[in-house]
């Protein structure tokens, strides 16, 4: 698990030799591979919605891949759409309780290739952006819902192309809500509270934490409309 997490984070922030960025349907040069301010602006347009999940083909196991384009690990001409399909197999897209699809507030896609092996045709990148937006049901109110980074400099040990998805979705508050419900039950019965009191916490600190989580969950519910 730690190895998968480290590979995914490396795929997001690893340096590259040449970069580009799809913006307003044009491929613009970008001198730096990763800028935190730009990343936050892309995936967290709403100040209270800053929960981001990361998915990378560099961090996921390459098993059960029956796509012809992906049958060989060294095939650097793999279509990026196939990578989206591969990642989609691991990402829950529907709420099991309501059977409704989770909404995506915003996302960023980073595609990498080995130096000198692959170019980034603009039409393929634009098609990739549309495909991700369709797969993860982007909210209609955010017209600047996506950004695509094109990087030269592989993050894979095998030197193959990789893709990293940074998704800001309404699926994330569900986890927080379930954790908060369990924590509230434990708080009401006084479980483990003495450990927190020992270090200076008071009941109002717990209440503020619960209120913060409730606000985040409500904010995401509002963003999905």
C-alpha positions as CSV (number, residue, x, y, z in Angstrom):
1,X,0.0,0.0,0.0
2,X,2.8,2.5,0.9
3,X,4.5,1.7,-2.4
4,X,1.4,2.4,-4.3
5,X,0.9,5.7,-2.5
6,X,4.5,6.8,-3.0
7,X,4.4,6.0,-6.8
8,X,1.1,7.9,-7.2
9,X,2.5,11.0,-5.4
10,X,5.7,10.8,-7.4
11,X,3.7,10.6,-10.6
12,X,2.0,13.9,-9.6
13,X,5.1,15.9,-8.5
14,X,8.0,14.3,-10.3
15,X,10.2,16.7,-12.4
16,X,10.0,16.6,-16.2
17,X,12.2,17.8,-18.9
18,X,9.5,19.5,-21.0
19,X,5.9,20.3,-20.1
20,X,2.8,21.6,-21.7
21,X,-0.7,22.6,-20.5
22,X,-4.0,22.4,-22.3
23,X,-5.8,25.7,-21.5
24,X,-8.7,27.2,-23.5
25,X,-8.2,24.4,-26.1
26,X,-4.6,25.5,-26.8
27,X,-1.5,23.7,-25.8
28,X,0.7,26.2,-23.9
29,X,4.3,25.7,-22.7
30,X,4.7,25.4,-18.9
31,X,8.2,25.6,-17.6
32,X,7.7,24.0,-14.2
33,X,6.4,20.5,-13.8
34,X,4.4,21.0,-10.7
35,X,3.2,24.2,-8.9
36,X,1.1,23.8,-5.8
37,X,-0.8,27.1,-6.3
38,X,-1.8,26.1,-9.8
39,X,-2.8,22.6,-8.7
40,X,-5.0,23.9,-5.9
41,X,-6.6,26.4,-8.2
42,X,-7.4,23.6,-10.7
43,X,-8.8,21.0,-8.4
44,X,-10.2,23.1,-5.6
45,X,-12.2,26.0,-7.1
46,X,-14.5,26.2,-4.0
47,X,-12.6,27.2,-0.8
48,X,-14.3,24.7,1.4
49,X,-14.0,21.8,-1.1
50,X,-10.4,20.8,-0.9
51,X,-10.6,17.0,-0.7
52,X,-8.7,15.5,-3.6
53,X,-8.2,11.8,-4.5
54,X,-5.2,10.7,-6.6
55,X,-5.2,7.8,-9.0
56,X,-2.1,6.9,-11.1
57,X,-1.4,4.0,-13.5
58,X,2.1,4.1,-12.0
59,X,0.7,3.2,-8.6
60,X,-2.0,0.6,-9.6
61,X,-1.3,-3.0,-10.4
62,X,-1.3,-3.8,-14.1
63,X,-3.5,-6.9,-14.1
64,X,-6.5,-8.0,-16.1
65,X,-5.6,-5.6,-18.9
66,X,-7.1,-7.1,-22.0
67,X,-6.9,-4.0,-24.2
68,X,-4.8,-4.7,-27.3
69,X,-2.9,-1.4,-27.0
70,X,-1.8,-2.2,-23.5
71,X,-0.8,-5.8,-23.9
72,X,2.9,-4.8,-24.0
73,X,4.3,-2.7,-21.2
74,X,6.9,-1.2,-23.5
75,X,4.3,0.2,-26.0
76,X,4.7,3.9,-25.5
77,X,2.1,4.7,-28.2
78,X,-0.7,3.6,-26.0
79,X,-3.8,5.7,-26.3
80,X,-4.5,7.8,-23.2
81,X,-8.2,6.8,-23.4
82,X,-7.2,3.3,-22.5
83,X,-5.5,4.5,-19.4
84,X,-8.7,6.3,-18.4
85,X,-10.6,3.0,-18.8
86,X,-8.0,1.2,-16.7
87,X,-8.2,3.7,-13.8
88,X,-12.0,3.7,-14.0
89,X,-12.0,0.0,-13.0
90,X,-10.6,0.9,-9.6
91,X,-12.6,4.1,-8.9
92,X,-16.1,3.9,-7.4
93,X,-18.3,6.1,-9.5
94,X,-21.8,5.3,-8.0
95,X,-23.2,5.7,-4.5
96,X,-24.2,2.2,-3.4
97,X,-27.1,3.6,-1.3
98,X,-28.8,5.9,-3.8
99,X,-27.4,4.3,-7.0
100,X,-26.6,7.8,-8.2
101,X,-23.3,8.7,-9.9
102,X,-20.9,10.8,-7.9
103,X,-20.3,14.3,-9.3
104,X,-16.9,15.7,-10.1
105,X,-16.4,19.3,-9.1
106,X,-13.1,19.6,-10.9
107,X,-10.1,17.5,-12.0
108,X,-6.6,17.6,-13.3
109,X,-5.0,15.0,-15.6
110,X,-1.2,14.6,-15.9
111,X,0.0,12.4,-18.8
112,X,3.7,11.5,-19.0
113,X,5.9,9.8,-21.6
114,X,9.5,9.0,-22.0
115,X,11.7,11.7,-23.4
116,X,11.7,11.7,-27.2
117,X,9.4,8.8,-27.6
118,X,5.9,10.3,-27.6
119,X,4.5,13.6,-28.6
120,X,1.2,15.0,-27.3
121,X,-1.2,15.6,-30.2
122,X,-3.6,18.4,-29.2
123,X,-6.7,16.5,-30.6
124,X,-5.9,13.5,-28.5
125,X,-5.4,15.6,-25.3
126,X,-8.7,17.4,-25.9
127,X,-10.5,14.1,-26.5
128,X,-8.9,12.8,-23.3
129,X,-10.3,15.8,-21.3
130,X,-13.8,15.2,-22.7
131,X,-13.6,11.5,-21.9
132,X,-12.6,12.0,-18.3
133,X,-15.3,14.7,-17.9
134,X,-17.9,12.2,-19.2
135,X,-16.7,9.3,-17.2
136,X,-16.8,11.1,-13.9
137,X,-19.9,13.3,-14.5
138,X,-18.6,16.8,-14.0
139,X,-20.9,19.4,-12.5
140,X,-22.5,21.8,-15.0
141,X,-21.8,25.0,-13.1
142,X,-18.0,24.8,-13.3
143,X,-17.1,25.7,-16.9
144,X,-13.3,25.5,-16.1
145,X,-13.6,22.1,-14.6
146,X,-10.4,20.6,-15.9
147,X,-6.7,21.0,-16.6
148,X,-4.4,18.7,-18.6
149,X,-0.7,18.6,-18.0
150,X,1.5,17.0,-20.7
151,X,4.9,16.0,-19.2
152,X,8.0,14.5,-20.8
153,X,9.9,12.5,-18.2
154,X,8.5,9.1,-17.1
155,X,7.5,8.3,-13.5
156,X,7.5,4.6,-14.2
157,X,10.3,2.2,-13.3
158,X,9.8,0.6,-16.7
159,X,10.0,3.9,-18.6
160,X,6.4,3.6,-19.9
161,X,3.7,6.3,-20.2
162,X,1.7,7.0,-17.1
163,X,-1.4,8.9,-16.2
164,X,-2.3,10.6,-12.9
165,X,-5.9,11.7,-12.2
166,X,-6.5,14.3,-9.4
167,X,-10.3,14.2,-8.8
168,X,-12.3,16.5,-6.5
169,X,-15.5,14.5,-6.2
170,X,-18.6,14.3,-4.1
171,X,-17.6,10.7,-3.2
172,X,-15.1,11.9,-0.7
173,X,-17.4,13.6,1.9
174,X,-19.2,10.3,2.3
175,X,-16.1,8.8,3.9
176,X,-15.9,11.8,6.2
177,X,-19.6,11.6,7.1
178,X,-19.3,7.9,8.1
179,X,-16.2,8.5,10.2
180,X,-17.9,11.5,11.9
181,X,-21.0,9.4,12.7
182,X,-18.8,6.7,14.4
183,X,-16.8,9.4,16.2
184,X,-20.0,11.1,17.4
185,X,-21.3,7.8,18.9
186,X,-18.0,7.3,20.7
187,X,-18.0,10.9,21.9
188,X,-21.6,10.6,23.3
189,X,-20.7,7.5,25.3
190,X,-17.4,9.0,26.5
191,X,-15.1,6.5,24.8
192,X,-11.4,7.5,25.0
193,X,-12.3,11.1,25.9
194,X,-10.0,11.0,29.0
195,X,-7.0,10.7,26.6
196,X,-7.9,13.9,24.9
197,X,-8.7,15.7,28.2
198,X,-5.2,14.7,29.4
199,X,-3.7,16.7,26.6
200,X,-5.8,19.8,27.1
201,X,-8.8,19.1,24.8
202,X,-12.3,20.2,25.9
203,X,-15.7,19.2,24.7
204,X,-16.0,22.4,22.6
205,X,-13.0,21.2,20.6
206,X,-14.9,18.1,19.7
207,X,-18.0,20.1,18.8
208,X,-16.0,22.4,16.5
209,X,-14.4,19.4,14.8
210,X,-17.9,17.9,14.2
211,X,-19.2,21.2,12.9
212,X,-16.3,21.5,10.5
213,X,-17.0,18.1,9.0
214,X,-20.7,18.8,8.7
215,X,-19.9,22.1,6.9
216,X,-17.6,20.2,4.4
217,X,-20.2,17.6,3.7
218,X,-22.9,20.2,3.2
219,X,-20.7,22.2,0.9
220,X,-20.0,19.3,-1.3
221,X,-23.7,18.5,-1.4
222,X,-24.4,22.0,-2.5
223,X,-21.6,21.8,-5.2
224,X,-23.2,18.8,-6.8
225,X,-26.4,20.6,-7.7
